[in-house]
Amino acid sequence: MNGTADISALVNILNELREKCPWDKKQTIHTLRQQTIEETYELADAITEKNWKNIKEELGDLLLHIVFYAKIGQEENQFCFQEVIDDICAKLIRRHPHIYGEVKVNNDEDVKRNWEQIKMNEGKKSVLSGVPASLPAMVKAMRIQDKAKQVGFEWSTKEQVWEKIEEEKAELLEAVATGKKEEIEEEAGDLFFSVINYVRYLNVDAENALELTNKKFIKRFTLMEERARNENRNLGNMSLDEMDSWWNEIKNKNKPN
């Protein structure tokens, strides 16, 4: 980025909307919360699709929310927008002593370990305390595992992680044999957690990988539905073998070159 972005126009527009627009007047931090979550997911979708036009648009929407929260914070005599900026600047400088101090690092893992240690020195009681309780379960698992890694709680090789997957798979099958739902649920969760850990060990974003598969499945399934309509057929009346044959045809036709 070259130069400093001028955000004053956005701040001025929001100030005017807050004063004159009936909808904007009514908003509180609580009414904005769900909208902010939705905007964040819309940005996540744009990133998964690598749609730069939409990424730019969704960043603007999120920036509006940040300014809005700061405006409400000022109205409530809690903080102003400048304080938000000052605090994040101070935090970045404090947590990057290898840039703004004398600390030496060899790689990004050293940076992450230093970051977690600085957070602990700031008063955090657990390396896991920064993981939001409301995160989706898969994202939360990824963050928990990554944070635990910063204090050395990590397998030495990916083969060890895979062995854990095999162990958890066997335990899930044992639970299935019992027919006890609570045991099955617990062991299924352990297996999911282990698979996520393996994918994380390979430096792959498990959440994004699953979302790509979701999108791929939706695309192929809707193409099956479209073919069924074109042939005046109903998927519900077809055998699994027939649908599987169509699925494989669509899969092979849509393979990347």
C-alpha positions in Angstrom: 0.0 0.0 0.0 1.2 3.4 -0.9 0.5 6.3 1.4 -2.2 6.6 4.0 -5.8 5.8 3.3 -8.2 8.6 4.0 -11.1 7.2 5.9 -12.6 10.6 6.9 -15.3 10.5 4.1 -16.7 7.2 5.4 -16.6 8.5 9.0 -18.5 11.7 7.9 -21.1 9.7 6.0 -21.7 7.5 8.9 -22.0 10.4 11.3 -24.6 11.9 9.0 -26.5 8.6 8.7 -26.5 8.2 12.4 -28.1 11.6 12.8 -30.6 11.5 10.0 -31.4 7.9 8.9 -34.2 6.2 11.0 -32.6 2.7 10.5 -29.0 3.8 11.3 -30.3 5.7 14.4 -31.8 2.5 15.9 -28.7 0.4 15.6 -26.8 -0.8 18.7 -23.8 -3.1 19.1 -26.3 -6.0 19.6 -28.3 -5.4 16.5 -25.1 -5.0 14.4 -23.6 -8.2 15.8 -25.4 -10.7 13.6 -25.0 -8.5 10.5 -21.2 -8.4 11.2 -21.1 -12.2 11.4 -22.9 -12.4 8.1 -20.6 -9.9 6.4 -17.6 -11.9 7.7 -18.9 -15.0 6.1 -19.6 -13.2 2.9 -16.0 -12.1 2.9 -14.9 -15.7 3.6 -17.0 -16.9 0.6 -15.3 -14.3 -1.6 -11.9 -15.4 -0.4 -12.6 -19.1 -1.0 -13.7 -18.3 -4.6 -10.8 -15.9 -5.0 -13.2 -13.3 -6.3 -11.2 -10.1 -5.9 -14.1 -7.8 -6.8 -16.3 -9.3 -4.1 -13.4 -9.3 -1.6 -13.0 -5.6 -2.1 -16.7 -5.0 -1.7 -17.0 -7.2 1.5 -13.9 -5.5 3.0 -15.8 -2.2 2.6 -18.8 -3.6 4.3 -16.7 -4.8 7.2 -14.9 -1.5 7.4 -18.3 0.2 7.7 -19.1 -2.0 10.6 -15.9 -1.2 12.4 -16.5 2.5 12.0 -20.1 2.0 13.1 -19.1 0.2 16.3 -16.5 2.9 17.0 -19.2 5.6 16.6 -21.5 3.8 19.1 -18.5 3.4 21.4 -18.0 7.2 21.3 -21.7 7.8 21.9 -21.5 5.6 25.0 -18.4 7.4 26.2 -16.4 4.1 26.0 -13.8 4.8 23.2 -13.4 6.6 19.9 -12.3 5.5 16.5 -8.8 7.0 17.0 -8.4 4.9 20.2 -9.2 1.8 18.2 -6.5 2.7 15.7 -4.0 3.7 18.4 -4.6 0.4 20.4 -4.0 -1.9 17.4 -0.9 0.1 16.4 0.5 -0.3 19.9 -0.3 -4.0 20.0 1.3 -4.7 16.6 4.5 -2.9 17.7 4.5 -4.6 21.1 4.0 -8.1 19.6 6.6 -7.7 16.9 9.8 -7.2 18.9 11.8 -8.8 16.0 10.8 -5.8 13.9 10.6 -3.0 16.5 13.0 -4.4 19.1 16.1 -6.5 19.5 14.5 -10.0 19.4 15.9 -12.4 16.7 13.7 -14.9 14.9 14.5 -17.5 12.3 11.0 -18.2 10.8 7.3 -17.6 11.0 6.9 -20.3 13.7 9.3 -18.3 16.0 7.1 -15.2 15.4 4.0 -17.1 16.4 5.6 -18.6 19.5 6.8 -15.1 20.6 3.3 -13.7 19.9 1.8 -16.3 22.3 4.4 -15.7 24.9 3.9 -11.9 24.8 0.1 -12.5 25.2 0.9 -14.6 28.3 3.1 -11.9 29.7 0.2 -9.4 29.2 -1.9 -11.4 31.6 -3.4 -14.2 29.7 -3.8 -17.3 31.9 -4.0 -19.9 29.0 -2.6 -20.0 25.5 -6.2 -21.1 24.6 -7.9 -18.1 26.1 -7.8 -16.1 22.9 -10.0 -18.7 21.0 -13.5 -17.2 20.8 -16.2 -19.5 22.2 -18.6 -18.8 19.4 -16.2 -19.9 16.6 -17.6 -22.6 14.3 -16.4 -26.0 15.7 -13.9 -26.7 12.8 -12.3 -23.3 12.9 -12.1 -23.5 16.7 -10.4 -26.9 16.5 -7.8 -25.4 14.0 -7.1 -22.5 16.3 -6.9 -24.7 19.5 -4.4 -27.0 17.8 -2.3 -24.2 16.4 -2.1 -22.5 19.8 -1.2 -25.7 21.6 1.6 -26.1 19.0 3.2 -22.8 20.1 4.1 -24.4 23.5 5.4 -27.6 22.0 2.2 -29.7 22.3 2.6 -31.2 18.8 3.4 -34.5 17.2 6.9 -34.8 15.7 5.8 -36.2 12.3 2.7 -36.4 10.2 3.0 -40.2 10.4 2.3 -40.0 14.1 -0.7 -37.8 13.5 -2.0 -40.4 11.0 -1.6 -43.1 13.5 -3.8 -41.1 15.8 -6.5 -41.0 13.1 -6.3 -44.8 12.8 -6.6 -45.1 16.5 -9.6 -42.8 16.7 -11.3 -44.6 13.7 -11.0 -47.9 15.5 -12.5 -46.4 18.7 -15.4 -45.0 16.7 -16.1 -48.4 15.1 -16.1 -49.9 18.6 -18.5 -47.3 19.8 -20.8 -48.0 16.8 -20.8 -51.6 17.8 -22.2 -50.7 21.2 -25.0 -48.7 19.7 -24.6 -46.0 22.4 -25.2 -42.6 20.8 -23.2 -40.6 23.4 -20.1 -42.8 22.8 -20.5 -42.6 19.1 -20.8 -38.8 19.2 -17.7 -38.6 21.4 -15.6 -40.8 19.3 -16.8 -39.2 16.1 -15.7 -35.8 17.5 -12.3 -37.3 18.4 -11.9 -38.6 14.8 -12.9 -35.2 13.3 -10.4 -33.5 15.6 -7.6 -35.8 14.6 -8.3 -35.4 10.8 -8.4 -31.6 11.2 -5.0 -31.9 13.1 -3.5 -33.9 10.2 -4.7 -31.5 7.6 -3.3 -28.6 9.7 0.0 -30.4 10.0 0.1 -30.4 6.2 -0.4 -26.6 6.2 -3.8 -26.9 4.6 -6.8 -24.9 5.9 -9.3 -27.6 6.8 -12.3 -25.2 6.8 -11.5 -24.0 3.3 -10.8 -27.5 2.1 -14.2 -28.7 3.3 -16.0 -25.6 1.8 -14.3 -26.3 -1.6 -15.7 -29.8 -1.4 -19.2 -28.5 -0.4 -19.2 -26.2 -3.4 -17.9 -29.1 -5.7 -20.7 -31.4 -4.4 -23.4 -28.7 -4.9 -22.2 -28.1 -8.5 -22.2 -31.8 -9.4 -25.5 -32.6 -7.7 -27.3 -29.6 -9.4 -25.9 -30.8 -12.8 -27.5 -34.2 -12.0 -30.8 -32.5 -11.3 -30.5 -30.5 -14.5 -29.9 -33.7 -16.5 -32.8 -35.4 -14.9 -35.1 -32.4 -15.8 -33.8 -32.5 -19.4 -34.6 -36.2 -19.6 -38.0 -35.8 -17.9 -36.8 -38.0 -15.0 -36.8 -37.7 -11.3 -33.7 -38.5 -9.2 -35.9 -39.9 -6.4 -37.1 -42.6 -8.8 -33.7 -43.6 -10.0 -31.5 -46.3 -8.5 -28.3 -45.4 -6.6 -26.3 -47.2 -9.3 -27.9 -45.0 -12.0 -27.2 -41.8 -10.1 -23.7 -42.9 -9.3 -23.1 -43.5 -13.0 -24.3 -39.9 -13.8 -22.2 -38.6 -10.9 -19.0 -40.2 -12.3 -19.8 -38.9 -15.8 -20.2 -35.3 -14.5 -17.1 -35.7 -12.3 -14.9 -36.8 -15.3 -16.3 -34.1 -17.5 -15.6 -31.4 -15.0 -12.1 -32.5 -14.0 -9.6 -29.6 -14.3 -7.2 -29.9 -17.3 
